[in-house]
């Protein structure tokens, strides 16, 4: 059987929040496929580390210090990428924060709104800026949502609310851009191993006065495979969604969850 070719040489992408974690892995995976990639992050140190990690990539790389929740900074980032690459083929909205881990009544208005400002506002700012530059007849928007956008997650009201919004945004925009032949999909990771998940588990253990090991085991056991997802799992899914192999896939929210399903 012939191997499936996922080469995307000559294409271009913007990836938000790509200084570390899932975003950096998405950028690296696209770059390995030959994509010219522009990345942003509000963390200058992380952005510098990402630039060094991606410097040997096949495609061109642009790094841009920008806060995705700021529409002016986001517009400048997207415009710089579109000018450098003569348009944009893929817009990958990865930027997001975990938000507070505590009961709803203990969450402040500022904590709630700041989570939405990044997780939903950043997605809106980047996508609306990118649409005029997207290649019509093949452009792709891929939004990183979460399984938490489909099922309850105790003590995570701001985060789950924002991720449910990502799925709603995805489905609506897929209809809106269908006439332009631009696909819009979301990827819904389960628990992705790494520092952010560690912090969430520790926060939930503290808020519920439970041992960290017990909460971690509970998170892991939600998967029939008894495993956490990796950043590479998510990046590989984004790569496929940007390829011609998914030309007729749009308006979907794909689970990458090691088997976690809805309650």
MOHUUR-V694779 format. One record per pair of residues at least 12 apart in sequence whose C-alpha atoms are under 8 Angstrom apart, sorted by the first residue. I is the first residue (numbers start at 1). J is the second residue. D is the distance in Angstrom with one decimal. If there is no record, write none. Layout:
BEGIN
I,J,D ; I,J,D
END
This chain:
BEGIN
6,33,6.8 ; 6,239,7.6 ; 6,240,7.2 ; 6,243,6.3 ; 7,33,4.9 ; 7,34,6.5 ; 8,30,7.8 ; 8,33,5.4 ; 8,34,5.4 ; 8,35,5.7 ; 8,243,7.2 ; 9,33,6.4 ; 9,34,4.1 ; 9,35,5.5 ; 9,59,7.6 ; 10,34,6.7 ; 10,35,6.1 ; 10,36,7.0 ; 10,59,8.0 ; 11,34,7.4 ; 11,35,5.0 ; 11,36,6.2 ; 11,88,7.6 ; 11,89,6.0 ; 11,90,7.9 ; 12,35,5.2 ; 12,36,4.5 ; 12,37,5.8 ; 12,38,8.0 ; 12,85,6.5 ; 12,87,7.5 ; 12,88,5.3 ; 12,89,5.2 ; 12,90,6.3 ; 13,35,6.8 ; 13,36,6.3 ; 13,37,4.9 ; 13,38,6.2 ; 13,88,5.8 ; 13,89,5.8 ; 13,90,4.4 ; 13,91,5.7 ; 13,92,7.2 ; 14,37,5.9 ; 14,38,4.7 ; 14,39,5.8 ; 14,78,7.2 ; 14,81,7.1 ; 14,88,7.4 ; 14,90,6.4 ; 14,91,5.1 ; 14,92,6.0 ; 15,27,6.5 ; 15,37,7.3 ; 15,38,6.3 ; 15,39,4.9 ; 15,40,6.8 ; 15,91,6.4 ; 15,92,4.8 ; 15,93,6.1 ; 15,94,6.6 ; 16,39,5.7 ; 16,40,5.2 ; 16,41,6.5 ; 16,68,7.3 ; 16,92,6.6 ; 16,93,5.5 ; 16,94,5.3 ; 16,95,5.1 ; 17,39,7.2 ; 17,40,5.7 ; 17,41,4.6 ; 17,42,7.4 ; 17,68,7.8 ; 17,93,7.9 ; 17,94,5.8 ; 17,95,4.1 ; 17,96,7.1 ; 18,39,5.7 ; 18,40,6.0 ; 18,41,6.0 ; 18,47,7.3 ; 18,50,7.4 ; 18,94,7.4 ; 18,95,7.4 ; 19,39,7.7 ; 19,40,7.0 ; 19,41,5.6 ; 19,43,7.1 ; 19,46,4.6 ; 19,47,4.5 ; 19,48,7.7 ; 19,49,7.1 ; 19,50,5.3 ; 20,46,6.2 ; 20,47,7.7 ; 20,50,6.8 ; 21,194,7.5 ; 21,231,6.6 ; 22,94,7.6 ; 22,231,4.8 ; 22,232,7.5 ; 22,234,7.1 ; 22,235,7.0 ; 23,94,5.8 ; 23,95,7.4 ; 24,50,6.5 ; 25,231,6.3 ; 25,232,6.2 ; 25,235,6.0 ; 26,231,7.9 ; 26,232,7.5 ; 26,234,7.5 ; 26,235,4.4 ; 26,236,7.6 ; 26,238,7.1 ; 26,239,7.8 ; 27,39,7.4 ; 28,54,6.3 ; 28,57,7.3 ; 29,235,6.3 ; 29,236,7.1 ; 29,239,7.1 ; 30,239,6.3 ; 31,54,7.9 ; 31,57,5.5 ; 31,58,6.0 ; 31,59,5.6 ; 32,57,6.0 ; 32,58,6.1 ; 32,59,7.6 ; 33,58,7.7 ; 34,57,7.8 ; 34,58,5.3 ; 34,59,5.0 ; 35,58,7.5 ; 35,59,5.2 ; 35,60,7.5 ; 36,59,4.4 ; 36,60,4.6 ; 36,61,6.0 ; 36,85,7.4 ; 37,59,7.0 ; 37,60,6.3 ; 37,61,5.0 ; 37,62,6.4 ; 38,61,5.7 ; 38,62,4.4 ; 38,63,5.8 ; 38,64,7.5 ; 38,81,6.0 ; 39,61,7.8 ; 39,62,6.2 ; 39,63,5.0 ; 39,64,6.2 ; 40,63,5.8 ; 40,64,4.7 ; 40,65,5.5 ; 40,66,5.8 ; 40,67,7.9 ; 40,77,7.4 ; 41,64,7.0 ; 41,65,5.5 ; 41,66,5.6 ; 41,67,6.5 ; 41,68,7.7 ; 42,65,5.7 ; 42,66,5.1 ; 42,67,4.9 ; 42,68,7.7 ; 43,65,7.3 ; 44,65,6.3 ; 47,63,7.0 ; 47,64,7.9 ; 47,65,7.3 ; 51,63,6.8 ; 62,81,7.2 ; 64,77,6.3 ; 68,95,7.3 ; 68,118,6.8 ; 68,121,7.7 ; 68,122,4.5 ; 68,123,7.6 ; 68,125,6.9 ; 68,126,6.9 ; 69,117,5.8 ; 69,118,5.0 ; 69,121,5.5 ; 69,122,4.3 ; 69,125,7.0 ; 70,122,7.3 ; 70,125,7.5 ; 71,122,7.8 ; 71,125,5.4 ; 71,126,7.8 ; 74,125,6.4 ; 74,126,5.9 ; 74,129,7.4 ; 75,125,7.5 ; 75,126,7.1 ; 75,129,5.6 ; 78,126,7.1 ; 78,129,6.4 ; 78,130,6.2 ; 79,129,7.8 ; 79,130,8.0 ; 82,133,6.4 ; 87,133,5.1 ; 87,134,6.2 ; 87,135,6.7 ; 88,130,7.3 ; 88,133,5.6 ; 88,134,4.8 ; 88,135,6.2 ; 88,139,7.6 ; 89,134,5.4 ; 89,135,5.3 ; 89,138,7.2 ; 89,139,4.8 ; 89,140,6.3 ; 90,134,7.2 ; 90,139,5.9 ; 90,140,4.8 ; 90,141,5.8 ; 90,142,7.6 ; 90,242,6.9 ; 91,126,8.0 ; 91,127,6.9 ; 91,130,6.9 ; 91,134,8.0 ; 91,140,6.3 ; 91,141,4.8 ; 91,142,6.3 ; 92,141,5.9 ; 92,142,4.8 ; 92,143,5.9 ; 92,144,7.7 ; 93,122,8.0 ; 93,123,5.7 ; 93,126,7.3 ; 93,127,7.7 ; 93,141,7.7 ; 93,142,6.2 ; 93,143,4.7 ; 93,144,6.1 ; 94,123,8.0 ; 94,143,6.3 ; 94,144,5.1 ; 95,118,7.2 ; 95,119,6.6 ; 95,122,6.9 ; 95,123,7.4 ; 95,144,8.0 ; 96,115,8.0 ; 96,118,5.9 ; 96,119,4.7 ; 96,122,7.9 ; 97,115,6.5 ; 97,118,6.9 ; 97,119,6.6 ; 97,159,7.9 ; 98,115,7.5 ; 98,159,6.2 ; 98,196,7.3 ; 98,200,7.4 ; 99,111,7.0 ; 99,112,7.6 ; 99,114,8.0 ; 99,115,5.5 ; 99,156,7.6 ; 99,158,6.5 ; 99,159,5.9 ; 100,156,6.8 ; 100,158,7.4 ; 100,159,8.0 ; 101,155,5.3 ; 101,156,5.4 ; 101,200,6.8 ; 101,203,5.6 ; 101,204,5.9 ; 101,207,7.2 ; 102,155,4.6 ; 102,156,6.7 ; 102,203,7.6 ; 102,204,7.0 ; 102,207,5.6 ; 103,154,7.7 ; 103,155,4.7 ; 103,156,7.5 ; 103,157,7.8 ; 103,207,7.7 ; 104,155,6.6 ; 104,156,7.9 ; 104,157,6.3 ; 111,158,7.9 ; 112,158,5.2 ; 113,158,7.8 ; 115,158,6.2 ; 115,159,6.6 ; 115,162,7.3 ; 116,158,6.9 ; 116,159,7.6 ; 116,161,8.0 ; 116,162,5.5 ; 119,162,6.0 ; 119,163,7.3 ; 119,166,7.9 ; 120,162,6.0 ; 120,163,7.8 ; 120,165,6.9 ; 120,166,6.5 ; 123,143,7.6 ; 123,166,7.9 ; 127,141,7.7 ; 135,182,7.9 ; 136,180,5.5 ; 136,181,6.0 ; 136,182,6.1 ; 137,180,6.2 ; 137,181,4.6 ; 137,182,6.1 ; 138,181,6.1 ; 138,182,5.7 ; 138,183,7.4 ; 138,247,7.8 ; 139,181,7.2 ; 139,182,4.7 ; 139,183,6.4 ; 140,182,5.5 ; 140,183,4.8 ; 140,184,5.9 ; 140,241,7.9 ; 140,242,6.2 ; 141,182,7.5 ; 141,183,6.2 ; 141,184,4.6 ; 141,185,6.4 ; 142,184,5.9 ; 142,185,5.1 ; 142,186,5.5 ; 142,187,7.2 ; 142,238,6.9 ; 142,241,7.5 ; 143,166,7.2 ; 143,170,7.2 ; 143,184,7.8 ; 143,185,6.3 ; 143,186,4.5 ; 143,187,6.3 ; 144,166,7.9 ; 144,186,5.7 ; 144,187,5.0 ; 144,188,6.3 ; 144,189,7.8 ; 145,163,5.3 ; 145,164,7.7 ; 145,166,5.8 ; 145,167,6.6 ; 145,186,6.0 ; 145,187,5.7 ; 145,188,4.8 ; 145,189,7.1 ; 146,163,6.1 ; 146,187,7.0 ; 146,188,3.9 ; 146,189,4.9 ; 146,190,6.4 ; 147,188,5.1 ; 147,189,5.7 ; 147,190,5.3 ; 147,255,6.9 ; 147,257,7.3 ; 147,260,7.9 ; 147,261,8.0 ; 148,160,5.3 ; 148,163,6.7 ; 148,164,7.6 ; 148,190,7.7 ; 149,161,6.9 ; 149,162,7.4 ; 149,163,4.4 ; 149,164,4.1 ; 149,165,7.6 ; 149,166,7.8 ; 149,167,7.2 ; 149,188,7.8 ; 150,164,6.5 ; 150,262,6.7 ; 151,262,5.8 ; 151,263,6.6 ; 155,204,7.2 ; 155,207,8.0 ; 166,186,7.8 ; 167,186,6.6 ; 167,253,6.7 ; 170,184,6.1 ; 170,185,5.9 ; 170,186,6.4 ; 170,251,6.1 ; 170,252,7.6 ; 170,253,8.0 ; 171,184,7.5 ; 171,185,7.5 ; 171,251,4.6 ; 171,252,6.9 ; 172,251,7.6 ; 173,251,7.7 ; 174,250,6.1 ; 174,251,4.9 ; 175,251,7.3 ; 183,247,7.7 ; 183,248,8.0 ; 183,249,7.0 ; 183,250,5.0 ; 183,251,7.4 ; 184,250,5.3 ; 184,251,5.6 ; 184,252,7.6 ; 185,241,7.7 ; 185,249,7.7 ; 185,250,5.5 ; 185,251,5.2 ; 185,252,5.0 ; 185,253,6.0 ; 185,254,7.8 ; 186,251,7.7 ; 186,252,6.2 ; 186,253,4.5 ; 186,254,6.2 ; 187,234,7.4 ; 187,237,7.5 ; 187,238,7.4 ; 187,253,5.5 ; 187,254,4.9 ; 187,255,6.2 ; 187,256,7.0 ; 188,253,6.3 ; 188,254,5.7 ; 188,255,4.7 ; 188,256,5.8 ; 188,257,7.4 ; 189,229,7.2 ; 189,234,6.7 ; 189,255,6.0 ; 189,256,4.6 ; 189,257,5.2 ; 190,228,7.3 ; 190,229,6.3 ; 190,255,7.5 ; 190,256,6.1 ; 190,257,4.0 ; 190,258,7.0 ; 190,260,6.8 ; 191,219,7.4 ; 191,220,7.9 ; 191,228,5.5 ; 191,229,5.9 ; 191,257,7.0 ; 192,228,5.6 ; 192,229,4.6 ; 192,230,5.4 ; 192,231,6.5 ; 193,228,5.7 ; 193,229,6.2 ; 193,230,5.8 ; 193,231,7.6 ; 201,215,6.3 ; 201,216,6.2 ; 222,260,6.0 ; 223,257,7.3 ; 223,258,5.6 ; 223,259,5.3 ; 223,260,4.9 ; 224,258,7.0 ; 224,259,5.6 ; 224,260,6.9 ; 225,258,6.0 ; 225,259,6.6 ; 226,258,7.8 ; 227,258,6.5 ; 228,257,7.7 ; 228,258,6.8 ; 229,256,7.3 ; 229,257,6.2 ; 229,258,6.2 ; 233,256,7.2 ; 234,256,6.6 ; 237,256,7.9
END
